[in-house]
Amino acid sequence: PDDGILYSVLNKDGTGDLWTLARDAQTPTKLIDCPQAICNSAAWSPDQRWLAFTKRNNTSFSSGALSPPRLWLLDRQTQQATQLFDDKQRLGFEPRWSSDGQWLSYLAPDLGGVGVHNVVTQAEHFYPTPTGETGSWHPRRNLLLISITNPSSDRASIHLLRIDVATNEQRNLSSANNLVEDNGAAWSPDGEWIAFRRKELTGPHATLGAQLWHMR
């Protein structure tokens, strides 16, 4: 939150709780107690009303670190935590909020991509991606950047896809025929630029590793 930091603490018994430390405080405060589970990868909504986090239960078969991740929401006003999805078996982790606090993106390991969930309307979208990256939200608009396998090329390449999650309108920012690997995108604070990693796969500028690029 604006007045401090939020972090996860791994306990000696293999569980993990969520703690906060206010900006001027000397002592941290436990925010969420997670007995028999590990809670981590938490994110506040922009108005700080909600906290999305990942919970992995300890079982008789495995520790929480190896258990399937599920998404939870904490209502800061009532201090009640509930699972995000009605289907309690749905998996998800690494939640990220849109700027208006209505959309929540996450990694869906069982589906192999990025899921997007509207916490107000319950609308759902899913976008396959091989990169394991959660994507990046525009700082002012409901636009999400993710990396996808380019479907227009016979040769494997990774392109940046800009998605308007409200309309599901999609735009390939890497150019359909470009043989590149583009990923790790981040918006500038004003939303006018993106920075990203690019590896050129062919041509005079082909490189063994990725370079940093920026695009308006």
LINTA-V129640 format. One record per residue. N is the residue number from 1. RES is the residue in one small letter. OMEGA is omega in degrees with one decimal (none if undefined). Layout:
N,RES,OMEGA
N,RES,OMEGA
//
This chain:
1,p,-177.1
2,d,-174.6
3,d,179.0
4,g,-179.7
5,i,179.5
6,l,-176.9
7,y,179.9
8,s,179.0
9,v,176.4
10,l,-177.6
11,n,-178.2
12,k,-179.1
13,d,177.6
14,g,175.2
15,t,179.9
16,g,-178.4
17,d,176.8
18,l,-177.1
19,w,173.4
20,t,174.8
21,l,179.5
22,a,-173.3
23,r,-176.1
24,d,-176.7
25,a,176.1
26,q,-175.3
27,t,177.6
28,p,179.5
29,t,176.5
30,k,-178.8
31,l,-179.1
32,i,175.5
33,d,-176.4
34,c,177.5
35,p,179.6
36,q,179.9
37,a,171.3
38,i,175.8
39,c,-179.9
40,n,-178.3
41,s,-176.8
42,a,179.5
43,a,176.0
44,w,169.0
45,s,-176.4
46,p,177.7
47,d,177.9
48,q,174.2
49,r,-173.9
50,w,173.1
51,l,173.8
52,a,-179.5
53,f,178.8
54,t,177.6
55,k,177.1
56,r,-175.3
57,n,168.1
58,n,177.9
59,t,177.1
60,s,-178.5
61,f,-176.7
62,s,175.7
63,s,178.8
64,g,-178.3
65,a,-178.1
66,l,-176.5
67,s,179.2
68,p,-179.1
69,p,175.5
70,r,-176.2
71,l,178.4
72,w,175.3
73,l,173.2
74,l,172.8
75,d,-174.7
76,r,-178.8
77,q,-178.0
78,t,-176.1
79,q,176.9
80,q,178.7
81,a,179.5
82,t,175.3
83,q,-176.4
84,l,-173.6
85,f,174.8
86,d,176.1
87,d,-172.8
88,k,179.9
89,q,179.3
90,r,-176.1
91,l,176.6
92,g,175.4
93,f,-177.6
94,e,-179.5
95,p,177.0
96,r,-177.4
97,w,168.8
98,s,-173.7
99,s,179.3
100,d,176.4
101,g,-179.7
102,q,-176.7
103,w,178.5
104,l,175.1
105,s,-176.0
106,y,172.9
107,l,179.2
108,a,-172.9
109,p,-179.9
110,d,-179.8
111,l,178.4
112,g,179.3
113,g,-178.5
114,v,173.4
115,g,177.0
116,v,-174.4
117,h,175.9
118,n,-174.6
119,v,179.0
120,v,-175.8
121,t,-175.7
122,q,175.5
123,a,-175.5
124,e,170.5
125,h,176.2
126,f,-177.5
127,y,178.8
128,p,175.7
129,t,-178.5
130,p,-168.3
131,t,-175.3
132,g,178.2
133,e,-176.4
134,t,-175.4
135,g,-174.6
136,s,179.5
137,w,171.5
138,h,-176.0
139,p,-176.2
140,r,-175.1
141,r,-179.5
142,n,177.4
143,l,-177.8
144,l,175.4
145,l,173.0
146,i,174.7
147,s,-177.5
148,i,169.5
149,t,-177.3
150,n,-177.8
151,p,-174.1
152,s,-174.6
153,s,175.9
154,d,179.9
155,r,-176.9
156,a,175.3
157,s,-177.5
158,i,-176.9
159,h,175.5
160,l,178.7
161,l,175.3
162,r,-173.8
163,i,167.0
164,d,-170.4
165,v,179.0
166,a,-177.6
167,t,-175.0
168,n,174.6
169,e,-175.3
170,q,178.9
171,r,176.1
172,n,-177.7
173,l,-176.7
174,s,-175.4
175,s,-167.0
176,a,-174.4
177,n,-176.2
178,n,179.2
179,l,-176.8
180,v,167.7
181,e,-179.2
182,d,177.8
183,n,177.6
184,g,-174.4
185,a,176.5
186,a,178.2
187,w,167.1
188,s,-176.8
189,p,179.2
190,d,178.2
191,g,-177.3
192,e,-176.5
193,w,165.5
194,i,170.9
195,a,-176.9
196,f,174.3
197,r,177.0
198,r,170.0
199,k,178.0
200,e,-171.4
201,l,-177.1
202,t,177.2
203,g,-174.3
204,p,-178.0
205,h,179.2
206,a,-176.8
207,t,175.9
208,l,-179.7
209,g,-177.6
210,a,173.9
211,q,174.9
212,l,178.6
213,w,170.2
214,h,-173.1
215,m,175.4
216,r,none
//
